[in-house]
Amino acid sequence: MSNFEAIVSALMKGNLEAVTSLVQQSLDEGTPAEDILKQGLIRGMDIVGEKMQSGDLFIPEVLRSAKGMSAGVGLLKPHLADASITTAGKIVIGTVKGDMHDIGKNLVKMMMESAGFEVNDLGTDVAPEAFVKAVQEDKVDIVAFSALLTTTMPMMKQTIDALTESGLRDNVKVMVGGAPVTQKFADEIGADGYAPEAGSANKMAKAMIK
């Protein structure tokens, strides 16, 4: 088994110590940091996302894998500083105004970062104007927001309307999710995509950028 395959396996098992040990070993052996990132860590988290989507892995297991990914990237960062690494894209994410839930949003953020996206997390209870401001201040590819309460779902439509009124809607893709949200609702409010969980959100974001 190559170090890349071993890193993938350790990530899938959520074994943080094994991930960091294998990443360091690969660095010590002279393996380029970019190769370790793409062929080990990112590939491993892609598989974790697919297994979450199919129901073979659950949130606690995915969180452990994401922590392993973060630890591995931490070791690689000093060696990636001078490399010409391009991000997969830029995403601004948050839970809509009136909603304080963040577990699902945090998991989506971890999965997006694991896939190489640069993520600006606005947190919870985010007003439409805050999403607009974030898009105005940076060249964002995707705006992703969630609602965990049926009472805050209308705020998703207001957020999309705010992007439209500011003239930014055509510049970004909008992705929505959250327990009460459905594909039908996403279509009704004019979102570009709906993801039922973090694994499919990760895959959808990549497809949107392409």
C-alpha angles and dihedrals in degrees: 000000000000122000089252092055090045091052090050090050093047091050092051089052092047090236102158095180092052092047094052092043093051093045091051091046090052091050091048089052090055099253110157112257091228090058092049090050097047103033097036115024103026093040090049093052091047088059091045089054092051092049091049090051092051092047096248092116128039134209098271090051093046091049090055090050091049091052089052089051091051092050091049093049088049090060092046099047098084089052094046095053094093097033121103095243116164119201120239087240143296124279132184112203137182148137111261126256114289094024122100099181115120113158095094092040091051091050092050089050091052092049092048092050090047088056091055100262122142105232128199105197111201092184125220134329090032116177120222089246090059092055090048091050092050091053092046092051098048139028097256122184100191135025111202124185137166141200125199096183126067087221092062097045092092087061088069090063090046090052092052090046090052090053089050094048091050091053093244102105096093091051096061143043116235120216123185136188146150137128099286095038120103136185089252092055091046090053092047094054094044100251118159094223146007124208121190094200143002097271094058091040089059092050093044093051091055091049091049092053092050 
